[in-house]
Amino acid sequence: MVAEFSGTSNKIGNGFGVFFLYLFVTFFGGSMDASSYVYYAGIFPTSIRAQGVGVSVSGLFIMTSIYTQAAPVAFANVGWKYYLVFIIISWFGVILMEMFCPETAGLSLEEIDELFGDRINTKIVSTKEDPDKGRSLEYEKLRLGISGSFTEHHEQM
C-alpha cells in the first residue's frame, strides 16, 4: 500500500497504508519484540541474569538505533523497499530462534537451567503436589533419581 499510494492524493490508499503499518507494529510489538525480553530473562543462570539481560537489551537498542538512524536516508533513496530490511531480518531471526533456542514455555527456572546443560541442585522442601505443573513429589523424585522418602533422606543427613 505504501509503495503504491505514497505521494499520491488517494486518501483511501494512504489510509490503508497507515493501517497496515500500525497493524505490523502491533503484532511485532506483541510477539517477537516483547517475547525477546522474557526469553533473555529466563535463559541466564541466576548468578549472571542481570548482566546477561543487560547485554541482551543493550544489543536490541543498539540495533534499533542503527535502523532508525539509517531510515530517513534509506527511505529517501530506496523508498518502501527499506521495509524489506525489517521483513528479512525478522524472518532470519525466526529461523535462528527455531534452530538454536529451545522452547521454555511452562518450564521452571530449574528446568530451563537443565535444558541449557547446567547442573541442578534441588532440595525437596514439601511433599505437596505442585499445583502449577500437576506433578507429584514421587514423579520429581523419579526424575531427579532420589530414592526413599523425604523424612528418611532428612533423617540420614
Backbone as CSV, one residue per row, in Angstrom:
resi,resn,N_x,N_y,N_z,CA_x,CA_y,CA_z,C_x,C_y,C_z
1,MET,0.820,-1.190,0.000,0.000,0.000,0.000,0.865,1.256,0.000
2,VAL,1.894,1.251,0.841,2.772,2.415,0.902,3.478,2.598,-0.435
3,ALA,3.916,1.500,-1.046,4.621,1.591,-2.320,3.714,2.121,-3.423
4,GLU,2.462,1.746,-3.379,1.530,2.112,-4.442,0.981,3.529,-4.292
5,PHE,0.638,3.916,-3.055,-0.109,5.160,-2.868,0.674,6.275,-2.189
6,SER,1.903,6.019,-1.764,2.698,7.059,-1.113,2.968,8.193,-2.097
7,GLY,2.730,9.401,-1.676,2.958,10.566,-2.524,1.790,10.902,-3.443
8,THR,0.694,10.165,-3.345,-0.487,10.463,-4.163,-1.536,11.129,-3.290
9,SER,-2.605,11.569,-3.904,-3.701,12.204,-3.158,-4.817,11.210,-2.828
10,ASN,-4.583,9.922,-3.056,-5.575,8.896,-2.772,-5.645,8.662,-1.255
11,LYS,-6.668,9.232,-0.626,-6.790,9.156,0.828,-7.083,7.743,1.318
12,ILE,-7.862,6.988,0.568,-8.185,5.618,0.984,-6.932,4.746,0.916
13,GLY,-6.170,4.828,-0.161,-4.939,4.049,-0.289,-3.918,4.419,0.776
14,ASN,-3.736,5.725,1.017,-2.821,6.159,2.064,-3.306,5.730,3.440
15,GLY,-4.618,5.770,3.656,-5.185,5.335,4.932,-4.919,3.861,5.188
16,PHE,-5.091,3.023,4.152,-4.782,1.602,4.312,-3.290,1.380,4.550
17,GLY,-2.447,2.176,3.909,-1.007,2.074,4.153,-0.673,2.333,5.612
18,VAL,-1.264,3.381,6.178,-1.048,3.696,7.599,-1.625,2.589,8.473
19,PHE,-2.808,2.075,8.122,-3.428,0.996,8.890,-2.525,-0.233,8.953
20,PHE,-1.962,-0.621,7.804,-1.105,-1.811,7.777,0.208,-1.592,8.530
21,LEU,0.721,-0.376,8.515,1.912,-0.090,9.326,1.604,-0.254,10.813
22,TYR,0.473,0.289,11.254,0.076,0.127,12.658,-0.202,-1.342,12.987
23,LEU,-0.792,-2.075,12.059,-1.062,-3.494,12.268,0.246,-4.270,12.444
24,PHE,1.221,-3.969,11.611,2.528,-4.614,11.725,3.173,-4.305,13.073
25,VAL,3.176,-3.047,13.460,3.800,-2.652,14.729,3.088,-3.312,15.904
26,THR,1.776,-3.428,15.848,1.021,-4.055,16.929,1.398,-5.521,17.078
27,PHE,1.413,-6.264,15.986,1.730,-7.686,16.069,3.212,-7.920,16.362
28,PHE,4.087,-7.121,15.805,5.515,-7.276,16.080,5.808,-6.954,17.545
29,GLY,5.243,-5.861,18.048,5.466,-5.467,19.436,4.897,-6.460,20.425
30,GLY,3.788,-7.108,20.078,3.161,-8.064,20.977,3.678,-9.477,20.844
31,SER,4.534,-9.721,19.864,5.029,-11.095,19.685,6.554,-11.124,19.771
32,MET,7.221,-10.918,18.677,8.679,-11.058,18.657,9.376,-10.070,19.573
33,ASP,8.960,-8.839,19.561,9.652,-7.823,20.330,9.511,-8.064,21.828
34,ALA,8.302,-8.253,22.301,8.071,-8.437,23.736,8.611,-9.764,24.244
35,SER,8.488,-10.803,23.462,8.930,-12.117,23.926,10.447,-12.204,24.068
36,SER,11.180,-11.381,23.341,12.636,-11.439,23.462,13.092,-11.040,24.860
37,TYR,12.441,-10.071,25.475,12.821,-9.665,26.831,12.562,-10.790,27.830
38,VAL,11.451,-11.456,27.694,11.105,-12.550,28.601,12.059,-13.724,28.393
39,TYR,12.387,-14.036,27.168,13.274,-15.161,26.870,14.662,-14.909,27.459
40,TYR,15.187,-13.710,27.272,16.513,-13.404,27.805,16.543,-13.521,29.321
41,ALA,15.490,-13.098,29.973,15.443,-13.171,31.435,15.403,-14.617,31.920
42,GLY,14.908,-15.523,31.118,14.771,-16.912,31.539,15.959,-17.800,31.251
43,ILE,16.783,-17.461,30.269,17.831,-18.399,29.862,19.131,-18.244,30.630
44,PHE,19.334,-17.119,31.295,20.584,-16.928,32.025,20.480,-17.481,33.434
45,PRO,21.554,-18.102,33.940,21.547,-18.556,35.337,21.395,-17.356,36.269
46,THR,20.888,-17.601,37.447,20.620,-16.527,38.397,21.862,-15.695,38.680
47,SER,23.005,-16.321,38.745,24.224,-15.602,39.107,24.614,-14.523,38.104
48,ILE,24.242,-14.685,36.837,24.597,-13.687,35.821,23.378,-13.147,35.078
49,ARG,22.191,-13.394,35.616,20.965,-12.997,34.914,20.920,-11.488,34.632
50,ALA,21.225,-10.669,35.618,21.146,-9.218,35.430,22.109,-8.746,34.341
51,GLN,23.329,-9.249,34.376,24.302,-8.854,33.359,23.901,-9.371,31.978
52,GLY,23.425,-10.602,31.904,23.014,-11.180,30.626,21.849,-10.428,29.996
53,VAL,20.854,-10.097,30.811,19.715,-9.342,30.288,20.159,-7.938,29.889
54,GLY,21.049,-7.348,30.666,21.560,-6.010,30.328,22.266,-5.988,28.983
55,VAL,23.121,-6.970,28.745,23.838,-7.056,27.470,22.851,-7.320,26.327
56,SER,21.891,-8.196,26.553,20.905,-8.530,25.514,20.060,-7.320,25.138
57,VAL,19.561,-6.619,26.138,18.732,-5.438,25.877,19.569,-4.331,25.231
58,SER,20.816,-4.198,25.645,21.696,-3.215,25.007,21.862,-3.527,23.527
59,GLY,22.045,-4.804,23.207,22.143,-5.204,21.803,20.892,-4.865,21.013
60,LEU,19.729,-5.097,21.630,18.475,-4.746,20.956,18.393,-3.250,20.677
61,PHE,18.752,-2.434,21.664,18.656,-0.987,21.489,19.710,-0.448,20.525
62,ILE,20.887,-1.057,20.493,21.902,-0.633,19.519,21.415,-0.895,18.100
63,MET,20.835,-2.089,17.872,20.315,-2.389,16.538,19.137,-1.485,16.171
64,THR,18.289,-1.186,17.147,17.176,-0.268,16.885,17.699,1.112,16.508
65,SER,18.741,1.561,17.176,19.336,2.865,16.844,19.894,2.866,15.428
66,ILE,20.534,1.784,15.040,21.085,1.699,13.683,19.960,1.754,12.647
67,TYR,18.875,0.988,12.880,17.737,1.005,11.941,17.140,2.402,11.814
68,THR,16.908,3.034,12.947,16.211,4.327,12.905,17.111,5.443,12.396
69,GLN,18.418,5.356,12.615,19.322,6.373,12.071,19.440,6.241,10.552
70,ALA,19.387,5.023,10.058,19.503,4.804,8.618,18.190,5.030,7.883
71,ALA,17.083,4.999,8.592,15.758,5.040,7.946,15.529,6.274,7.072
72,PRO,15.784,7.497,7.512,15.494,8.649,6.636,16.259,8.607,5.309
73,VAL,17.534,8.256,5.373,18.335,8.180,4.140,17.849,7.030,3.264
74,ALA,17.572,5.897,3.898,17.119,4.722,3.138,15.779,4.978,2.464
75,PHE,14.833,5.579,3.196,13.532,5.859,2.581,13.660,6.872,1.451
76,ALA,14.563,7.833,1.588,14.762,8.822,0.524,15.361,8.186,-0.721
77,ASN,16.220,7.184,-0.527,16.900,6.578,-1.678,16.176,5.371,-2.267
78,VAL,15.654,4.483,-1.417,15.034,3.268,-1.946,13.538,3.188,-1.659
79,GLY,13.016,4.132,-0.899,11.575,4.181,-0.640,11.076,3.007,0.176
80,TRP,9.949,2.480,-0.245,9.275,1.420,0.503,10.118,0.152,0.628
81,LYS,11.100,-0.035,-0.236,11.909,-1.252,-0.205,12.714,-1.385,1.089
82,TYR,12.874,-0.283,1.823,13.577,-0.363,3.106,12.801,-1.232,4.097
83,TYR,11.501,-1.338,3.925,10.708,-2.235,4.782,11.151,-3.692,4.621
84,LEU,11.697,-4.025,3.455,12.185,-5.385,3.232,13.317,-5.739,4.202
85,VAL,14.104,-4.743,4.605,15.157,-4.992,5.594,14.534,-5.540,6.873
86,PHE,13.465,-4.922,7.353,12.802,-5.373,8.574,12.178,-6.754,8.396
87,ILE,11.594,-6.983,7.253,10.952,-8.275,6.984,11.993,-9.389,6.922
88,ILE,13.062,-9.162,6.184,14.097,-10.196,6.024,14.794,-10.477,7.352
89,ILE,15.154,-9.454,8.088,15.836,-9.667,9.368,14.907,-10.355,10.364
90,SER,13.630,-10.008,10.350,12.685,-10.680,11.253,12.564,-12.163,10.920
91,TRP,12.450,-12.513,9.654,12.365,-13.925,9.272,13.665,-14.662,9.575
92,PHE,14.783,-13.992,9.361,16.066,-14.585,9.702,16.132,-14.861,11.207
93,GLY,15.639,-13.931,12.013,15.587,-14.117,13.464,14.686,-15.272,13.862
94,VAL,13.551,-15.404,13.204,12.635,-16.517,13.499,13.313,-17.852,13.196
95,ILE,14.002,-17.926,12.081,14.688,-19.169,11.707,15.781,-19.495,12.730
96,LEU,16.564,-18.506,13.123,17.610,-18.736,14.120,17.028,-19.151,15.464
97,MET,15.945,-18.506,15.886,15.304,-18.875,17.154,14.808,-20.314,17.098
98,GLU,14.218,-20.687,15.993,13.689,-22.048,15.854,14.807,-23.085,15.865
99,MET,15.940,-22.745,15.274,17.042,-23.700,15.172,17.860,-23.811,16.458
100,PHE,18.099,-22.681,17.138,19.079,-22.675,18.216,18.541,-22.370,19.607
101,CYS,17.317,-21.922,19.731,16.783,-21.541,21.037,15.635,-22.469,21.409
102,PRO,15.835,-23.318,22.409,14.792,-24.272,22.782,13.576,-23.591,23.406
103,GLU,12.441,-24.242,23.289,11.188,-23.743,23.865,11.278,-23.813,25.383
104,THR,10.920,-22.722,26.054,10.975,-22.679,27.513,9.618,-22.410,28.139
105,ALA,8.570,-22.373,27.353,7.241,-22.071,27.889,6.809,-23.147,28.873
106,GLY,6.326,-22.728,30.029,5.796,-23.644,31.021,6.852,-24.353,31.857
107,LEU,8.124,-24.017,31.663,9.184,-24.650,32.432,9.593,-23.774,33.607
108,SER,9.996,-24.409,34.680,10.519,-23.646,35.813,11.936,-23.192,35.475
109,LEU,12.474,-22.264,36.258,13.836,-21.802,36.014,14.843,-22.937,36.143
110,GLU,14.582,-23.857,37.071,15.473,-25.003,37.228,15.451,-25.896,35.994
111,GLU,14.263,-26.106,35.434,14.148,-26.926,34.227,14.801,-26.241,33.031
112,ILE,14.727,-24.922,32.976,15.395,-24.180,31.903,16.909,-24.319,32.060
113,ASP,17.403,-24.218,33.298,18.833,-24.437,33.537,19.261,-25.817,33.063
114,GLU,18.455,-26.829,33.375,18.747,-28.196,32.962,18.739,-28.314,31.437
115,LEU,17.811,-27.631,30.798,17.702,-27.650,29.345,18.964,-27.093,28.680
116,PHE,19.572,-26.088,29.323,20.779,-25.483,28.777,22.055,-26.135,29.303
117,GLY,21.917,-27.288,29.992,23.070,-28.071,30.395,23.671,-27.714,31.737
118,ASP,23.007,-26.896,32.531,23.533,-26.549,33.847,23.242,-27.653,34.843
119,ARG,24.121,-27.808,35.818,23.917,-28.775,36.886,22.843,-28.244,37.814
120,ILE,21.928,-29.096,38.208,20.804,-28.664,39.033,20.957,-29.218,40.432
121,ASN,20.888,-28.338,41.403,20.857,-28.728,42.803,19.458,-28.435,43.306
122,THR,18.701,-29.466,43.582,17.349,-29.248,44.079,17.240,-29.783,45.483
123,LYS,16.455,-29.112,46.263,16.209,-29.528,47.638,14.702,-29.638,47.798
124,ILE,14.221,-30.809,48.173,12.797,-31.019,48.330,12.386,-30.469,49.689
125,VAL,11.462,-29.531,49.680,11.037,-28.924,50.941,9.568,-29.177,51.236
126,SER,8.860,-29.810,50.319,7.446,-30.035,50.530,7.047,-31.363,49.917
127,THR,6.015,-31.987,50.490,5.517,-33.236,49.920,4.191,-33.019,49.210
128,LYS,3.792,-31.760,49.049,2.534,-31.459,48.359,2.753,-31.480,46.855
129,GLU,1.665,-31.696,46.138,1.754,-31.637,44.683,1.952,-30.193,44.260
130,ASP,2.665,-30.003,43.173,2.858,-28.681,42.607,1.620,-28.342,41.786
131,PRO,0.789,-27.385,42.220,-0.459,-27.103,41.500,-0.236,-26.542,40.104
132,ASP,0.911,-25.886,39.882,1.156,-25.309,38.568,1.462,-26.376,37.524
133,LYS,2.126,-27.438,37.921,2.526,-28.450,36.952,1.717,-29.722,37.059
134,GLY,1.078,-29.928,38.183,0.276,-31.132,38.353,1.123,-32.379,38.532
135,ARG,2.411,-32.236,38.841,3.280,-33.380,39.044,3.416,-33.648,40.540
136,SER,3.469,-34.880,40.883,3.594,-35.235,42.297,5.056,-35.264,42.704
137,LEU,5.272,-35.292,43.996,6.613,-35.398,44.529,7.289,-36.683,44.064
138,GLU,6.509,-37.771,43.978,7.082,-39.046,43.540,7.640,-38.941,42.122
139,TYR,6.914,-38.234,41.247,7.405,-38.046,39.880,8.722,-37.281,39.906
140,GLU,8.785,-36.204,40.677,10.000,-35.393,40.755,11.157,-36.210,41.307
141,LYS,10.887,-37.076,42.307,11.941,-37.908,42.869,12.463,-38.882,41.810
142,LEU,11.565,-39.446,41.026,11.994,-40.361,39.967,12.815,-39.609,38.918
143,ARG,12.356,-38.413,38.557,13.047,-37.617,37.551,14.449,-37.222,38.017
144,LEU,14.589,-36.910,39.289,15.870,-36.487,39.828,16.726,-37.644,40.323
145,GLY,16.174,-38.873,40.358,16.934,-40.033,40.792,17.109,-40.109,42.294
146,ILE,16.135,-39.611,43.042,16.194,-39.641,44.505,15.394,-40.833,44.978
147,SER,15.980,-41.614,45.902,15.258,-42.767,46.429,14.873,-42.502,47.873
148,GLY,13.870,-43.207,48.349,13.427,-43.065,49.741,12.486,-41.893,49.905
149,SER,11.963,-41.787,51.100,11.043,-40.685,51.364,11.826,-39.478,51.842
150,PHE,11.156,-38.351,51.875,11.805,-37.114,52.311,12.256,-37.225,53.763
151,THR,11.417,-37.802,54.605,11.780,-37.899,56.020,12.970,-38.827,56.198
152,GLU,13.036,-39.932,55.441,14.194,-40.826,55.535,15.461,-40.108,55.106
153,HIS,15.374,-39.357,54.003,16.522,-38.636,53.478,16.956,-37.569,54.475
154,HIS,15.991,-36.887,55.080,16.279,-35.806,56.020,16.921,-36.360,57.291
155,GLU,16.461,-37.507,57.753,16.993,-38.090,58.976,18.408,-38.616,58.766
156,GLN,18.735,-39.019,57.540,20.084,-39.524,57.268,21.116,-38.415,57.266
157,MET,20.690,-37.190,57.060,21.623,-36.063,56.963,22.144,-35.617,58.277
